[in-house]
Amino acid sequence: MSIADCFRGLKELRERNWQEPQFVASEIDAVIITHAHIDHTGWLPRLVKLGFTGQVTTSRATGDLLKILLPDSARLQEEEADYRNRHDLTSHTPALPLYDEDDARAALQLLRPVPNDGQPYEICGGVTASFMVAGHIMGASLVLVEMANARDDGSSIKFLFSGDLGHYDQPIVNDPATPPDCDYLMCESTYGNRLHGDIDSETQMANIINDAAKRNAPILIPAFAVGRTRKCCT
Ligand SMILES: [Zn+2]
């Protein structure tokens, strides 16, 4: 969830990754991750570097993806820092990666994968989390967090975190689960300003390829690796 988010994109956003957080990392009991995309997980090695030592609970597939993504993210940052230093392209001397591969591997040591079967798993004292398929990428989960005895009358409070949500009838990823009953819903809004088109993605793709073939034109497909390339135009 948001604690492990990594700011991406514009320089002023990326610089936030370097700011001192407004919490003490060593005082955080646990981290829960909805899915592996770096904008949701890329800050985890930094959090560990700052002193977090608790468990990182997530689905099994997300754990498997993170074993690839976090060291890769670290390597890219190390390469970029090295490039900037060698070509004198930095106002910080020397340019540094936000974290290195050793930090990424230290973060992976804290992973605690659980099935996304809707069953509650203990996170820390009195708090459980249940993971259900969100249909976004492999392992992406809706997470229902329940705090026991949270109210004066002894009843619990249920928070539902949507993470990024997928749509129905995709060829690889299962359909998103029906959201369970909850007291509070935190809904991811990354794509909240966009609607799916009327034409399905296979037809869109076929139209582009047929048009390019008719004109004998090349096709360039920019894509980010996790999720987008399992099927173009998702
Ligand atoms: Zn995502």
py3Dmol code that shows the C-alpha trace and the ligand (Angstrom):
import py3Dmol

protein = """\
ATOM      1  CA  MET A   1       0.000   0.000   0.000  1.00  0.00           C
ATOM      2  CA  SER A   2       1.000   3.602   0.090  1.00  0.00           C
ATOM      3  CA  ILE A   3       3.843   3.359   2.585  1.00  0.00           C
ATOM      4  CA  ALA A   4       5.987   1.562   0.010  1.00  0.00           C
ATOM      5  CA  ASP A   5       5.007   3.775  -2.895  1.00  0.00           C
ATOM      6  CA  CYS A   6       7.735   5.198  -5.038  1.00  0.00           C
ATOM      7  CA  PHE A   7       7.338   8.593  -6.696  1.00  0.00           C
ATOM      8  CA  ARG A   8       7.825   8.345 -10.452  1.00  0.00           C
ATOM      9  CA  GLY A   9       7.841  10.804 -13.317  1.00  0.00           C
ATOM     10  CA  LEU A  10       8.576  14.503 -12.937  1.00  0.00           C
ATOM     11  CA  LYS A  11      11.791  15.584 -11.234  1.00  0.00           C
ATOM     12  CA  GLU A  12      10.021  17.294  -8.317  1.00  0.00           C
ATOM     13  CA  LEU A  13       8.062  14.084  -7.710  1.00  0.00           C
ATOM     14  CA  ARG A  14      11.161  11.889  -7.911  1.00  0.00           C
ATOM     15  CA  GLU A  15      12.925  14.149  -5.421  1.00  0.00           C
ATOM     16  CA  ARG A  16      10.276  13.271  -2.841  1.00  0.00           C
ATOM     17  CA  ASN A  17      11.792   9.779  -2.698  1.00  0.00           C
ATOM     18  CA  TRP A  18      14.821  11.351  -1.041  1.00  0.00           C
ATOM     19  CA  GLN A  19      12.966  13.406   1.572  1.00  0.00           C
ATOM     20  CA  GLU A  20      12.969  12.335   5.201  1.00  0.00           C
ATOM     21  CA  PRO A  21       9.646  10.570   5.813  1.00  0.00           C
ATOM     22  CA  GLN A  22       7.290  11.967   8.451  1.00  0.00           C
ATOM     23  CA  PHE A  23       7.437   8.733  10.417  1.00  0.00           C
ATOM     24  CA  VAL A  24      10.092   6.576  12.015  1.00  0.00           C
ATOM     25  CA  ALA A  25      10.690   3.565   9.766  1.00  0.00           C
ATOM     26  CA  SER A  26      11.788   1.330  12.650  1.00  0.00           C
ATOM     27  CA  GLU A  27       8.457   1.958  14.426  1.00  0.00           C
ATOM     28  CA  ILE A  28       6.341   0.554  11.591  1.00  0.00           C
ATOM     29  CA  ASP A  29       5.034  -2.911  12.500  1.00  0.00           C
ATOM     30  CA  ALA A  30       4.275  -4.303   9.051  1.00  0.00           C
ATOM     31  CA  VAL A  31       3.858  -3.498   5.379  1.00  0.00           C
ATOM     32  CA  ILE A  32       1.127  -4.882   3.133  1.00  0.00           C
ATOM     33  CA  ILE A  33       1.553  -4.763  -0.628  1.00  0.00           C
ATOM     34  CA  THR A  34      -1.339  -4.978  -3.089  1.00  0.00           C
ATOM     35  CA  HIS A  35       0.742  -5.638  -6.233  1.00  0.00           C
ATOM     36  CA  ALA A  36       4.252  -5.579  -7.621  1.00  0.00           C
ATOM     37  CA  HIS A  37       4.334  -2.508  -9.880  1.00  0.00           C
ATOM     38  CA  ILE A  38       7.229  -0.280  -8.909  1.00  0.00           C
ATOM     39  CA  ASP A  39       5.003   2.752  -8.200  1.00  0.00           C
ATOM     40  CA  HIS A  40       3.578   0.609  -5.372  1.00  0.00           C
ATOM     41  CA  THR A  41       6.724  -1.143  -4.174  1.00  0.00           C
ATOM     42  CA  GLY A  42       9.781   0.807  -5.307  1.00  0.00           C
ATOM     43  CA  TRP A  43      10.252   2.576  -2.000  1.00  0.00           C
ATOM     44  CA  LEU A  44      10.404  -0.631   0.018  1.00  0.00           C
ATOM     45  CA  PRO A  45      14.234  -1.017  -0.119  1.00  0.00           C
ATOM     46  CA  ARG A  46      14.527   2.620   0.973  1.00  0.00           C
ATOM     47  CA  LEU A  47      12.164   1.940   3.895  1.00  0.00           C
ATOM     48  CA  VAL A  48      14.322  -1.020   4.911  1.00  0.00           C
ATOM     49  CA  LYS A  49      17.438   1.117   4.562  1.00  0.00           C
ATOM     50  CA  LEU A  50      15.810   3.630   6.925  1.00  0.00           C
ATOM     51  CA  GLY A  51      15.324   0.946   9.579  1.00  0.00           C
ATOM     52  CA  PHE A  52      12.116  -0.980   8.866  1.00  0.00           C
ATOM     53  CA  THR A  53      12.501  -4.623   9.971  1.00  0.00           C
ATOM     54  CA  GLY A  54       8.906  -5.929  10.068  1.00  0.00           C
ATOM     55  CA  GLN A  55       7.229  -8.380   7.720  1.00  0.00           C
ATOM     56  CA  VAL A  56       6.076  -7.459   4.225  1.00  0.00           C
ATOM     57  CA  THR A  57       2.931  -9.437   3.519  1.00  0.00           C
ATOM     58  CA  THR A  58       1.735  -9.864  -0.029  1.00  0.00           C
ATOM     59  CA  SER A  59       0.411 -12.524  -2.411  1.00  0.00           C
ATOM     60  CA  ARG A  60       2.718 -15.315  -3.589  1.00  0.00           C
ATOM     61  CA  ALA A  61       2.811 -14.124  -7.209  1.00  0.00           C
ATOM     62  CA  THR A  62       3.574 -10.559  -6.106  1.00  0.00           C
ATOM     63  CA  GLY A  63       6.436 -11.904  -3.975  1.00  0.00           C
ATOM     64  CA  ASP A  64       7.806 -13.782  -7.007  1.00  0.00           C
ATOM     65  CA  LEU A  65       7.593 -10.675  -9.198  1.00  0.00           C
ATOM     66  CA  LEU A  66       9.305  -8.533  -6.562  1.00  0.00           C
ATOM     67  CA  LYS A  67      12.305 -10.892  -6.597  1.00  0.00           C
ATOM     68  CA  ILE A  68      12.830  -9.702 -10.180  1.00  0.00           C
ATOM     69  CA  LEU A  69      11.581  -6.121  -9.978  1.00  0.00           C
ATOM     70  CA  LEU A  70      13.319  -4.758  -6.873  1.00  0.00           C
ATOM     71  CA  PRO A  71      16.891  -5.834  -7.784  1.00  0.00           C
ATOM     72  CA  ASP A  72      16.197  -4.635 -11.339  1.00  0.00           C
ATOM     73  CA  SER A  73      14.990  -1.249 -10.046  1.00  0.00           C
ATOM     74  CA  ALA A  74      18.161  -0.992  -7.921  1.00  0.00           C
ATOM     75  CA  ARG A  75      20.407  -1.895 -10.862  1.00  0.00           C
ATOM     76  CA  LEU A  76      18.759   0.715 -13.089  1.00  0.00           C
ATOM     77  CA  GLN A  77      19.269   3.370 -10.432  1.00  0.00           C
ATOM     78  CA  GLU A  78      22.903   2.382  -9.954  1.00  0.00           C
ATOM     79  CA  GLU A  79      23.468   2.508 -13.716  1.00  0.00           C
ATOM     80  CA  GLU A  80      21.795   5.892 -14.009  1.00  0.00           C
ATOM     81  CA  ALA A  81      23.852   7.340 -11.130  1.00  0.00           C
ATOM     82  CA  ASP A  82      27.012   5.950 -12.709  1.00  0.00           C
ATOM     83  CA  TYR A  83      26.092   7.431 -16.114  1.00  0.00           C
ATOM     84  CA  ARG A  84      25.380  10.844 -14.595  1.00  0.00           C
ATOM     85  CA  ASN A  85      28.671  10.825 -12.725  1.00  0.00           C
ATOM     86  CA  ARG A  86      30.699   9.783 -15.753  1.00  0.00           C
ATOM     87  CA  HIS A  87      29.076  12.397 -18.002  1.00  0.00           C
ATOM     88  CA  ASP A  88      29.020  15.175 -15.441  1.00  0.00           C
ATOM     89  CA  LEU A  89      25.219  15.374 -15.632  1.00  0.00           C
ATOM     90  CA  THR A  90      24.516  15.825 -11.954  1.00  0.00           C
ATOM     91  CA  SER A  91      24.036  18.768  -9.631  1.00  0.00           C
ATOM     92  CA  HIS A  92      24.580  16.363  -6.708  1.00  0.00           C
ATOM     93  CA  THR A  93      28.164  15.173  -6.394  1.00  0.00           C
ATOM     94  CA  PRO A  94      28.306  12.305  -6.695  1.00  0.00           C
ATOM     95  CA  ALA A  95      24.879  11.228  -7.991  1.00  0.00           C
ATOM     96  CA  LEU A  96      23.672   8.309  -5.869  1.00  0.00           C
ATOM     97  CA  PRO A  97      21.069   5.581  -6.380  1.00  0.00           C
ATOM     98  CA  LEU A  98      18.099   5.739  -4.003  1.00  0.00           C
ATOM     99  CA  TYR A  99      19.142   2.215  -3.034  1.00  0.00           C
ATOM    100  CA  ASP A 100      21.403  -0.479  -4.407  1.00  0.00           C
ATOM    101  CA  GLU A 101      20.991  -4.168  -5.130  1.00  0.00           C
ATOM    102  CA  ASP A 102      22.044  -5.163  -1.606  1.00  0.00           C
ATOM    103  CA  ASP A 103      19.264  -2.945  -0.192  1.00  0.00           C
ATOM    104  CA  ALA A 104      16.767  -4.553  -2.584  1.00  0.00           C
ATOM    105  CA  ARG A 105      17.851  -8.036  -1.476  1.00  0.00           C
ATOM    106  CA  ALA A 106      17.551  -6.999   2.195  1.00  0.00           C
ATOM    107  CA  ALA A 107      13.952  -5.930   1.487  1.00  0.00           C
ATOM    108  CA  LEU A 108      13.215  -9.282  -0.156  1.00  0.00           C
ATOM    109  CA  GLN A 109      14.293 -11.048   3.057  1.00  0.00           C
ATOM    110  CA  LEU A 110      11.266  -9.510   4.786  1.00  0.00           C
ATOM    111  CA  LEU A 111       8.729 -10.849   2.284  1.00  0.00           C
ATOM    112  CA  ARG A 112       6.030 -13.082   3.635  1.00  0.00           C
ATOM    113  CA  PRO A 113       3.915 -14.360   0.736  1.00  0.00           C
ATOM    114  CA  VAL A 114       0.380 -15.637   1.446  1.00  0.00           C
ATOM    115  CA  PRO A 115      -2.293 -17.081  -0.876  1.00  0.00           C
ATOM    116  CA  ASN A 116      -4.836 -14.623  -2.266  1.00  0.00           C
ATOM    117  CA  ASP A 117      -7.668 -16.893  -1.207  1.00  0.00           C
ATOM    118  CA  GLY A 118      -9.743 -14.453   0.809  1.00  0.00           C
ATOM    119  CA  GLN A 119      -8.613 -15.969   4.131  1.00  0.00           C
ATOM    120  CA  PRO A 120      -7.458 -13.651   6.938  1.00  0.00           C
ATOM    121  CA  TYR A 121      -3.734 -13.791   7.769  1.00  0.00           C
ATOM    122  CA  GLU A 122      -2.301 -12.245  10.926  1.00  0.00           C
ATOM    123  CA  ILE A 123      -0.283  -9.107  10.151  1.00  0.00           C
ATOM    124  CA  CYS A 124       0.514  -7.882  13.655  1.00  0.00           C
ATOM    125  CA  GLY A 125      -1.294  -7.808  17.012  1.00  0.00           C
ATOM    126  CA  GLY A 126      -5.039  -7.678  16.387  1.00  0.00           C
ATOM    127  CA  VAL A 127      -4.717  -6.926  12.668  1.00  0.00           C
ATOM    128  CA  THR A 128      -5.429  -9.397   9.875  1.00  0.00           C
ATOM    129  CA  ALA A 129      -5.346  -9.016   6.091  1.00  0.00           C
ATOM    130  CA  SER A 130      -7.209 -11.034   3.465  1.00  0.00           C
ATOM    131  CA  PHE A 131      -6.042 -11.004  -0.150  1.00  0.00           C
ATOM    132  CA  MET A 132      -8.436 -11.408  -3.092  1.00  0.00           C
ATOM    133  CA  VAL A 133      -7.779 -11.291  -6.838  1.00  0.00           C
ATOM    134  CA  ALA A 134      -7.855  -7.728  -8.205  1.00  0.00           C
ATOM    135  CA  GLY A 135      -7.359  -8.750 -11.857  1.00  0.00           C
ATOM    136  CA  HIS A 136      -4.777  -6.028 -12.600  1.00  0.00           C
ATOM    137  CA  ILE A 137      -1.513  -7.986 -13.024  1.00  0.00           C
ATOM    138  CA  MET A 138      -0.399 -11.377 -11.727  1.00  0.00           C
ATOM    139  CA  GLY A 139      -0.754 -11.442  -7.961  1.00  0.00           C
ATOM    140  CA  ALA A 140      -2.557  -8.084  -7.735  1.00  0.00           C
ATOM    141  CA  SER A 141      -4.921  -8.162  -4.790  1.00  0.00           C
ATOM    142  CA  LEU A 142      -7.721  -6.342  -3.097  1.00  0.00           C
ATOM    143  CA  VAL A 143      -6.743  -6.341   0.557  1.00  0.00           C
ATOM    144  CA  LEU A 144      -9.244  -6.342   3.389  1.00  0.00           C
ATOM    145  CA  VAL A 145      -7.546  -5.226   6.610  1.00  0.00           C
ATOM    146  CA  GLU A 146      -9.462  -5.928   9.801  1.00  0.00           C
ATOM    147  CA  MET A 147      -8.580  -4.387  13.153  1.00  0.00           C
ATOM    148  CA  ALA A 148     -10.058  -6.453  15.978  1.00  0.00           C
ATOM    149  CA  ASN A 149     -11.703  -4.699  18.975  1.00  0.00           C
ATOM    150  CA  ALA A 150     -11.212  -1.339  17.323  1.00  0.00           C
ATOM    151  CA  ARG A 151     -14.459   0.201  18.595  1.00  0.00           C
ATOM    152  CA  ASP A 152     -15.655   0.865  22.117  1.00  0.00           C
ATOM    153  CA  ASP A 153     -18.263  -1.911  21.802  1.00  0.00           C
ATOM    154  CA  GLY A 154     -15.508  -4.388  20.937  1.00  0.00           C
ATOM    155  CA  SER A 155     -16.401  -4.695  17.257  1.00  0.00           C
ATOM    156  CA  SER A 156     -13.791  -4.623  14.528  1.00  0.00           C
ATOM    157  CA  ILE A 157     -13.179  -2.096  11.747  1.00  0.00           C
ATOM    158  CA  LYS A 158     -12.658  -3.317   8.186  1.00  0.00           C
ATOM    159  CA  PHE A 159     -10.684  -1.289   5.658  1.00  0.00           C
ATOM    160  CA  LEU A 160     -10.664  -2.376   2.026  1.00  0.00           C
ATOM    161  CA  PHE A 161      -7.736  -1.317  -0.184  1.00  0.00           C
ATOM    162  CA  SER A 162      -8.465  -1.823  -3.856  1.00  0.00           C
ATOM    163  CA  GLY A 163      -4.942  -1.470  -5.254  1.00  0.00           C
ATOM    164  CA  ASP A 164      -5.030  -1.118  -9.039  1.00  0.00           C
ATOM    165  CA  LEU A 165      -8.044  -2.967 -10.395  1.00  0.00           C
ATOM    166  CA  GLY A 166      -8.276  -4.937 -13.623  1.00  0.00           C
ATOM    167  CA  HIS A 167     -11.246  -5.643 -15.814  1.00  0.00           C
ATOM    168  CA  TYR A 168     -13.131  -8.804 -16.653  1.00  0.00           C
ATOM    169  CA  ASP A 169     -12.502 -11.484 -19.306  1.00  0.00           C
ATOM    170  CA  GLN A 170      -8.765 -11.101 -19.671  1.00  0.00           C
ATOM    171  CA  PRO A 171      -6.865 -14.016 -21.227  1.00  0.00           C
ATOM    172  CA  ILE A 172      -4.366 -14.612 -18.385  1.00  0.00           C
ATOM    173  CA  VAL A 173      -5.404 -12.862 -15.197  1.00  0.00           C
ATOM    174  CA  ASN A 174      -8.499 -13.998 -13.309  1.00  0.00           C
ATOM    175  CA  ASP A 175     -11.494 -11.681 -13.005  1.00  0.00           C
ATOM    176  CA  PRO A 176     -11.446  -9.321 -10.030  1.00  0.00           C
ATOM    177  CA  ALA A 177     -13.161 -10.693  -6.936  1.00  0.00           C
ATOM    178  CA  THR A 178     -16.380  -9.099  -5.725  1.00  0.00           C
ATOM    179  CA  PRO A 179     -15.349  -6.542  -3.077  1.00  0.00           C
ATOM    180  CA  PRO A 180     -16.239  -7.803   0.394  1.00  0.00           C
ATOM    181  CA  ASP A 181     -18.220  -5.926   3.013  1.00  0.00           C
ATOM    182  CA  CYS A 182     -16.136  -3.160   4.623  1.00  0.00           C
ATOM    183  CA  ASP A 183     -16.426  -0.029   6.783  1.00  0.00           C
ATOM    184  CA  TYR A 184     -13.964   2.070   4.774  1.00  0.00           C
ATOM    185  CA  LEU A 185     -12.879   1.758   1.152  1.00  0.00           C
ATOM    186  CA  MET A 186      -9.625   3.188  -0.179  1.00  0.00           C
ATOM    187  CA  CYS A 187      -9.803   3.058  -3.962  1.00  0.00           C
ATOM    188  CA  GLU A 188      -6.767   3.452  -6.207  1.00  0.00           C
ATOM    189  CA  SER A 189      -7.257   6.229  -8.748  1.00  0.00           C
ATOM    190  CA  THR A 190      -4.267   5.880 -11.107  1.00  0.00           C
ATOM    191  CA  TYR A 191      -6.586   5.385 -14.093  1.00  0.00           C
ATOM    192  CA  GLY A 192      -9.587   7.094 -12.524  1.00  0.00           C
ATOM    193  CA  ASN A 193      -9.713   9.802 -15.186  1.00  0.00           C
ATOM    194  CA  ARG A 194      -9.986   7.373 -18.090  1.00  0.00           C
ATOM    195  CA  LEU A 195     -12.693   5.114 -19.449  1.00  0.00           C
ATOM    196  CA  HIS A 196     -12.222   1.901 -21.373  1.00  0.00           C
ATOM    197  CA  GLY A 197     -12.957   2.390 -25.071  1.00  0.00           C
ATOM    198  CA  ASP A 198     -15.906   0.800 -26.833  1.00  0.00           C
ATOM    199  CA  ILE A 199     -13.639  -1.321 -29.035  1.00  0.00           C
ATOM    200  CA  ASP A 200     -11.957  -4.290 -27.351  1.00  0.00           C
ATOM    201  CA  SER A 201      -8.165  -4.314 -27.319  1.00  0.00           C
ATOM    202  CA  GLU A 202      -7.761  -7.299 -29.705  1.00  0.00           C
ATOM    203  CA  THR A 203      -9.821  -5.497 -32.387  1.00  0.00           C
ATOM    204  CA  GLN A 204      -7.886  -2.269 -31.798  1.00  0.00           C
ATOM    205  CA  MET A 205      -4.606  -4.142 -32.169  1.00  0.00           C
ATOM    206  CA  ALA A 206      -5.797  -5.935 -35.322  1.00  0.00           C
ATOM    207  CA  ASN A 207      -6.895  -2.617 -36.868  1.00  0.00           C
ATOM    208  CA  ILE A 208      -3.480  -1.075 -36.245  1.00  0.00           C
ATOM    209  CA  ILE A 209      -1.593  -4.089 -37.634  1.00  0.00           C
ATOM    210  CA  ASN A 210      -3.832  -4.377 -40.704  1.00  0.00           C
ATOM    211  CA  ASP A 211      -3.538  -0.670 -41.411  1.00  0.00           C
ATOM    212  CA  ALA A 212       0.268  -0.774 -41.061  1.00  0.00           C
ATOM    213  CA  ALA A 213       0.487  -3.894 -43.244  1.00  0.00           C
ATOM    214  CA  LYS A 214      -1.545  -2.189 -45.984  1.00  0.00           C
ATOM    215  CA  ARG A 215       0.784   0.795 -45.926  1.00  0.00           C
ATOM    216  CA  ASN A 216       3.880  -1.399 -45.504  1.00  0.00           C
ATOM    217  CA  ALA A 217       4.657   0.741 -42.429  1.00  0.00           C
ATOM    218  CA  PRO A 218       6.603  -0.279 -39.312  1.00  0.00           C
ATOM    219  CA  ILE A 219       4.857  -0.653 -35.945  1.00  0.00           C
ATOM    220  CA  LEU A 220       6.532   0.629 -32.806  1.00  0.00           C
ATOM    221  CA  ILE A 221       5.024  -0.649 -29.540  1.00  0.00           C
ATOM    222  CA  PRO A 222       6.290   1.167 -26.444  1.00  0.00           C
ATOM    223  CA  ALA A 223       5.479  -0.919 -23.386  1.00  0.00           C
ATOM    224  CA  PHE A 224       6.450  -1.254 -19.777  1.00  0.00           C
ATOM    225  CA  ALA A 225       7.403  -4.732 -18.853  1.00  0.00           C
ATOM    226  CA  VAL A 226       5.115  -5.998 -16.118  1.00  0.00           C
ATOM    227  CA  GLY A 227       1.500  -6.263 -17.156  1.00  0.00           C
ATOM    228  CA  ARG A 228       1.435  -4.342 -20.425  1.00  0.00           C
ATOM    229  CA  THR A 229       3.456  -6.843 -22.430  1.00  0.00           C
ATOM    230  CA  ARG A 230       1.464  -9.913 -21.439  1.00  0.00           C
ATOM    231  CA  LYS A 231      -1.036  -8.699 -24.007  1.00  0.00           C
ATOM    232  CA  CYS A 232      -0.610  -5.455 -25.920  1.00  0.00           C
ATOM    233  CA  CYS A 233      -3.072  -2.642 -25.352  1.00  0.00           C
ATOM    234  CA  THR A 234      -4.521  -3.853 -22.036  1.00  0.00           C
TER     235      THR A 234
END
"""
ligand_1 = """\
1
ZN
Zn -0.285 -1.238 -11.136
"""
view = py3Dmol.view(width=600, height=400)
view.addModel(protein, "pdb")
view.setStyle({"model": 0}, {"cartoon": {"style": "trace"}})
view.addModel(ligand_1, "xyz")
view.setStyle({"model": 1}, {"stick": {}})
view.zoomTo()
view.show()
